[in-house]
């Protein structure tokens, strides 16, 4: 058996190139996955913050009803780096509070329904909604 002295090392060289390309592909895949995960985490966090802001305005509206007995009011608050607003209305026999929280690019909405406000405040529902 004779070996060609010029052909020696090609298999080792090709193996190194293939393994390097495979390692690079895996590394790029992991980096892209971490970027996607961080974007998803930040949008999830923004949604949670917006929901907290909507709940804050809902509770502020409940406090306003307790303190003033109002059945109609609209107000907004700036809290931390977000904003929220609420509307108190009495469409029929129940009081309805609509709260909106906005944080970064995320918006969350809640609707609170009160069965009665006198002599005690009785909540009939507190729901997250997609739109009013």
N, C-alpha and C positions, 0 to 999 in steps of 0.2 A: 504494500500500500504506500502510495506516495501522496504527500501533502503539498499543496501549492503554497509556497512561503508568502506570497502576496495576499492570499485569501484568509490567512490566519487573523483572528480577532474580530472578524465581521459579526459573528454570532454574539459575542460579548457586547460589541458596540450596539448592535440592534436591540439586544435585551435591555441595555441601559436606556436607550432612547424610548423604547416602548414603556418601560417601567416609569420613566420620567414623565411621559405624556399621561399615563394613567394616574400617577400621583397628582399632577397638575389639574387634571379633570376633577378628581375627587376634592381637591382643595378649593377649586372654583365653585363647585356644587355646594360645599359646606358654607362658603362665604355668602353665596346668594341666598341660601336657606336662612342664614342668620339675619340678613338684611330684611327679608320678607317677614320673619318672625318679629323683628323689632318694630316694623311698621304696623303690624297687626296689634302688637302690645300697646303701642302709643295710641292707636285709634280706639282700642278697648278701654284704656285709661281715660281718654277724653269722653267716651260714652258714660263711664261711671261717674266722672266729675260732673257732667251735664245732668245726670239723674239726681245726684246729690243736690245740685243747685235747684232743680225743679222741686224736690222735696222740701228744701229750705223755704222756697217761696210759698209752698202749700202750707207749711207750718206757720209762716209769717201771716198768711191770710187767716188761718184759724185763730191765731192770737189777736188779730185785728177784730175779728167777729166777737171774741170774748170781751175785749176791752171797750169796743164802741157799739157793738150790737148792729153794725152795718150789714146790709144785705146787698149792697151794690158798691163796688169799688174796683179800680184798676191801679196797679202800682208796679214799680220795677226796682230791683236792687242790684248793686254791683258788689260782688263778693269775690275776693281773691282776684283771679285773672279771668273770671267769667261773669255772666249776668243772668238774672232770672226775672221773670215777671209773673204776675198773677192777676186774675180777674175773678171777682166774686159777683155772682148773679143769682137771682131767684126767679127761674122761669115759670114754675108752677107752684107746687107745695113744698119743694125742697130747695135748699141752698146748694149751689154748685160752684166749686172753685176749680179754675183751670190754671195750672202752673206750667211754665215753660223754663227750662234751664238750657243755657248755651255756654259751651266751653270749647274753645278752639273751633273746629269745624263740626262739632257734634251738637245735636239738639235733641232734648228729651222732653216729653210732655206727660203730665199727670192730670187726672180728673178726680176730685174729691167730692163726694155727695154727702150732704148732711140731712138726715131725716128730720131732725129738729135742733133748734139752738136754745130753746127755752123750756123748762127751767135748766136743763142740762144739755150739753152738746152731744148728739148721738150721730156717729158716723154710719152711713149705710154702705159706702164703698170707697175704696182708695185704689185707683187703677193706673197703671202705665198704659198710655195710648199712643198710637202712631200719628194721629191727627185729631183735631177737634171737629 
